[in-house]
Amino acid sequence: MLIDDIKARFKQAMKARLEVEREILRVAIGDITTRDATSDEDVQAVLRKLLKSNEETLGHGVSDDERAKLEQENQVLREFLPRTLDEVQIVEALQPVAEQIRAAGNDGQATGVAMKQLKSTGAVVEGKTVSAAVRRMRS
């Protein structure tokens, strides 16, 4: 299970005295335990929440030291998440429903069509990337 991988990596970080990695994994394990996340999907949701929080903090202008730390934390968190499709890959995956996306009344409806198609294929995607791909296809 994913939580076991995170705990093993935490122990390695402790032994190697990797402070930033150790601390973000400690926070992740704490959140996972508090939320009683038992499945890998639940654990991934917690990791995505931490990643999003860090990205929002980065967007508010932080010192160079803090920026470096947050980027390092994000790199550690991403290692435990499945790879997501980028915008170009999403556009390619949406070709079977391209006409439906273009014909949709607005971007929201088009994104709904896109998400339905992507989920049916089992693709791992981020909502904001899908929205960008849909806007690109509709323009």
Secondary structure, DSSP 8 states (H G I E B T S, - for coil): -HHHHHHHHHHHHHHHT-HHHHHHHHHHHHHHHHTT--SHHHHHHHHHHHHHHHHHHHHT---HHHHHHHHHHHHHHHTTS-----HHHHHHHTGGGHHHHHHSSSHHHHHHHHHHHHHHHT----HHHHHHHHHHHH-
